[in-house]
């Protein structure tokens, strides 16, 4: 009640709006932020209202003064794994929060999609399109102990850790076409239209191989399933 909430990495604003209406309709204001100006423009055109709006922000960049100690709560879903300057990102979140404020986030860590990027980037057919793949891979993907790393980072910034755990999140789709839509919506590479279907087939096969052989999952993209190993955290700021 009466709290201000910031959603980091809101994308087109659809999920932010849904959370606001269905889960926390009593909050005072909710602001979605994203690094993409196009996304923010779309979000403001389609989802903004008197108590919800959207703004451009690079969470691992320089924090604008007007955002310091402004919010009671921060939420973020599958966005902070895009940040390679993790300490800067979490320091900014800490500075954004008021005293007694909290942050709840889900961060992708080990995902067969990232392994597939690396493999396909070596294939002649896909080399021209899969450029700078490491930029799009979670900084925790190769970690031997991502939970310990994250715990150290959060403590260094000054957060009190209430929850920090690994979760395996299984996204089960009705069919391959739905899986394709979901997967390709997060692929950051500009694959030409005429190669789109072929790329998905190759990507899916690579992911299937990693899911079953590297991660020992019983299901894979072959079963229209997308599996994400994630870090789930809930932290608080106490001055």
Secondary structure, DSSP 4 states (H G I P E B T S, - for coil): ---EEEEET-TTSHHHHHHHHHT-TTSSEEEEEES-HHHHHHHHHHT--SSEEEEE--TTSPPPGGGTT-EEEEEEES-GGG-S-HHHHHHHHHHHEEEEEEEEEEEEEEEHHHHHHHHHTTSHHHHTT--SGGGGS-TTTT-S-HHHHHHHHHHHHTPEEEEEEEEEEEEE-SSHHHHHHHHHHH--S---GGGHHHHHHHHHHHHHHIIIIIS--S--GGGTEEEEEEEEEEEE---
